Amino acid sequence: MDRDLREIQLACFSLGDNLFAVDIMRIKEIVLPQKLSSLPKASSLLEGVINLRGAVIPVMDLRKRFGMPMLTNGKGAKLLIVSLYRQTLALAVDDVLEVITVPAAEIKPPPEVAEGVGIEFLLGVCLANDKVFMILDIDSLLGPSGCRELMD
């Protein structure tokens, strides 16, 4: 077994007091929030789209997706540009924290009763630097219809 299969690198971010992580290989880049343009008949899951160096990228606010109260100041907010399916999506988060390396064996299944965020969005949980990070399944964020919902 090679080393890459035993450890996973996760990019960590926050939504309020909640700590999340996403596989670093799914993140293309991290950018500051940009001016949103709305799309007619866009999915209710999306805030709008941004133009990032000529690419039109839909934006999903994870606070809204998880039913969390919206931030009023937006200080420190970032956009995680992630790859899902054959689509690129920008995830609006409160702040990006760090990149951690976690042994795959230390990733635990999500708890049966997860407060706040729906368990359907989680791949697992891990402990790093005395903090618990919920590992997001970014492919589940768009719901069962997947990418089709972006374009409907």
TIMAR-683917 format. One record per residue (C-alpha): residue in three letters; x, z, y. Coordinates in steps of 0.1 Angstrom, whole numbers, padded with zeros to 4 digits, always signed. Layout:
N
AlaXZY
...
This chain:
152
Met+0000+0000+0000
Asp+0015-0009+0033
Arg+0016+0013+0064
Asp-0010-0006+0083
Leu-0037+0002+0058
Arg-0031+0039+0059
Glu-0033+0043+0097
Ile-0056+0030+0124
Gln-0051+0028+0161
Leu-0081+0037+0182
Ala-0087+0033+0219
Cys-0104+0065+0231
Phe-0129+0066+0260
Ser-0155+0090+0274
Leu-0192+0090+0283
Gly-0197+0123+0300
Asp-0185+0151+0277
Asn-0187+0128+0246
Leu-0155+0113+0233
Phe-0156+0079+0215
Ala-0130+0056+0199
Val-0129+0019+0190
Asp-0105+0001+0168
Ile-0078-0011+0192
Met-0077-0045+0174
Arg-0113-0052+0187
Ile-0103-0047+0223
Lys-0091-0077+0243
Glu-0085-0058+0276
Ile-0096-0031+0299
Val-0107-0040+0334
Leu-0123-0023+0364
Pro-0161-0030+0369
Gln-0169-0062+0386
Lys-0198-0078+0404
Leu-0226-0083+0380
Ser-0248-0114+0379
Ser-0282-0112+0363
Leu-0295-0137+0338
Pro-0332-0147+0335
Lys-0348-0135+0303
Ala-0316-0116+0293
Ser-0318-0089+0267
Ser-0328-0054+0279
Leu-0296-0042+0263
Leu-0275-0060+0289
Glu-0268-0052+0325
Gly-0259-0088+0334
Val-0228-0109+0331
Ile-0193-0110+0348
Asn-0170-0138+0354
Leu-0136-0129+0340
Arg-0110-0156+0348
Gly-0136-0183+0342
Ala-0152-0167+0311
Val-0188-0155+0314
Ile-0190-0122+0296
Pro-0222-0101+0290
Val-0220-0064+0301
Met-0236-0035+0282
Asp-0237+0000+0298
Leu-0231+0024+0269
Arg-0247+0052+0288
Lys-0280+0032+0290
Arg-0276+0020+0253
Phe-0273+0056+0241
Gly-0301+0069+0264
Met-0277+0090+0285
Pro-0283+0097+0322
Met-0267+0072+0345
Leu-0237+0082+0366
Thr-0242+0083+0404
Asn-0206+0080+0416
Gly-0192+0057+0389
Lys-0157+0071+0397
Gly-0132+0061+0370
Ala-0156+0037+0353
Lys-0140+0009+0332
Leu-0151-0021+0312
Leu-0138-0025+0277
Ile-0137-0062+0268
Val-0143-0063+0231
Ser-0146-0089+0204
Leu-0177-0089+0182
Tyr-0188-0116+0158
Arg-0179-0148+0177
Gln-0189-0132+0210
Thr-0170-0113+0237
Leu-0188-0083+0252
Ala-0179-0059+0281
Leu-0188-0023+0274
Ala-0192-0001+0305
Val-0177+0033+0299
Asp-0170+0063+0321
Asp-0132+0063+0315
Val-0106+0051+0291
Leu-0084+0080+0279
Glu-0057+0072+0254
Val-0047+0053+0223
Ile-0044+0074+0192
Thr-0031+0067+0157
Val-0051+0083+0129
Pro-0045+0083+0092
Ala-0074+0064+0076
Ala-0078+0093+0051
Glu-0086+0117+0080
Ile-0116+0096+0092
Lys-0147+0115+0081
Pro-0182+0100+0077
Pro-0205+0106+0106
Pro-0224+0139+0105
Glu-0259+0137+0091
Val-0273+0152+0123
Ala-0256+0138+0153
Glu-0267+0151+0187
Gly-0271+0125+0214
Val-0257+0092+0201
Gly-0276+0076+0172
Ile-0258+0079+0139
Glu-0264+0041+0133
Phe-0237+0034+0160
Leu-0210+0054+0143
Leu-0184+0044+0117
Gly-0170+0079+0114
Val-0154+0108+0133
Cys-0118+0119+0136
Leu-0099+0148+0150
Ala-0069+0141+0173
Asn-0052+0164+0198
Asp-0078+0191+0190
Lys-0107+0169+0201
Val-0134+0152+0180
Phe-0138+0115+0186
Met-0168+0095+0174
Ile-0157+0061+0161
Leu-0181+0034+0173
Asp-0193+0005+0152
Ile-0194-0019+0181
Asp-0210-0046+0159
Ser-0241-0023+0156
Leu-0246-0020+0194
Leu-0267-0051+0197
Gly-0292-0040+0171
Pro-0301-0057+0138
Ser-0305-0091+0153
Gly-0269-0091+0164
Cys-0256-0117+0188
Arg-0289-0137+0188
Glu-0303-0109+0210
Leu-0278-0117+0237
Met-0291-0152+0241
Asp-0329-0146+0236
